[in-house]
Amino acid sequence: MTGSPLLLAGIVVVIVAILFGIVATIVQTRSEHSYADVPRFDSDAASNEPRDLAVLDALLAQPAQPATASEPVFTQTPPAEPLDRAPEPPPQPEAPPASHRGLWDHLIATEDGPVSVADRLDMVARLEMVGEPWCSDALHAALDEEPDPGVTAAARQALLRLSR
């Protein structure tokens, strides 16, 4: 066991030597850099501002140079389209005729039969949201052709709201 304290002391000496080398390298690196070349702001030093303003004043005092033919000031833009013509209205969806019997049956028909009551109620709500004349025609057809009283009542309420 007598060798353990000597081994420990040797490890401590090596660690101290490594730390001393690191500190010496940092000090040497900092002393090699000279900060004399770095400009410092000195509030008492004479400013270059008056000299810079004098150059600016001299530039502003010079008369403006006229543009030559080789230096265009602006480019000619093509004339705009005349505004006297009204824009074309967007195409309107084709409305089914009001006297079209079976319109509602056609709207709710699928290959497997009519759509569910929930889907028909959704269709009534969407027709009301769109609110076009053909939607009113479809809702009127629903009053005549819809077998479910809940959908018929929803169509009647939608027509009342659309008529306001």
Secondary structure, DSSP 8 states (H G I E B T S, - for coil): -THHHHHHHHHHHHHHHHHHHHHHHHHHHHHHS-TTSS----TTS--SHHHHHHHHHHHHHS------TTS-SS--------S-S------------TT-TTHHHHHHEETTEE--HHHHHHHHHHHHHH--HHHHHHHHHHHHH---HHHHHHHHHHHHHHT-
